[in-house]
Amino acid sequence: MYKITRQFCVLIIAAVTAVSCVTQKQLTYLHDADASKVDSINAKYSPRTEHVIRPGDALTVFVSALDKEAVAPYNLPTVIYAAPGSNQVQTTPMLQYYVVDAAGYIEMPVLGKLQVGGLSRPEAEEEIRKVLSRQVIDPTVRVSVVGAKVSVLGEVNRPSQVSMPSGRMTIFDALAAAGDLTPYGRRDNVLITREVNGKLELARLNLGNADIYTSPYYFLQQNDVVYVSPNKVRAIGSTNSGLWLSVVSTALSAATIIVTVVKK
């Protein structure tokens, strides 16, 4: 009977240890990546260097040319005035921008509605330049995305909204900006929420698998939400810590008493 009781105690300790420990593999990114996989990854890898403009994006469009007066009507003002009709400018200028509508259009002064949705920044610049060239000699167009960001939530060290100044951001870029995952974050279960054409898309990424490089969600898009799920240790600690500790304490105490009684 003593032998059975001792085995029972060992099983309890092993169970507690198994639940409370996080293995090195669970804390490692791309643990299956090696040189042998590079060729197969590159065969499917689609690099992205530019942000693709989508409905809801806010854009600044600056038009310039040798003739400054000729392009002035095509630029939004970059200042606001103290009152209607006043010549007094407020101390803090405000940059004006265009919001891409649901159909992918922006409406510029003089030029009217222009389709930019689905285009990269350079493509949008070229499209506007072509239209503008009918009215202005040798125009230059500069398009920038304003306020592009993704949200990173869950088991990261700094949950936050992460800006995308260049318009190009990978899942690893976003997690690094949020301070990386905590030891309690599941690297095999990172949820990406994305809106495409008015519909919600959900995808789960395994950061330990090198195939992540070929996922369409590896490169994030503006307004994506990244959620890192907690592992079992965090789930137990945050929701049932009192009950869990009570059960474990009671079980260990019972096992100790039984061993003591049997020894006598």
Secondary structure, 3 states (H helix, E strand, C coil): CHHHHHHHHHHHHHHHHHHHCCCCHHHCCCCCCCHHHHHHHHHHCCCCCCCECCCCCEEEEEEECCCHHHHHHHCCCCCCECCCCCCCECCCCCCCCEECCCCCEEEECCCEEEECCCCEHHHHHHHHHHHHCCCCCCCEEEEEEECCEEEEEECECCCEEEECCCCCCEHHHHHHHCCCECCCEEEEEEEEEEEECCEEEEEEECCCCHHHHHCCCCECCCCCEEEEEECHHHHHHHHCHHHHHHHHHHHHHHHHHHHHHHHC
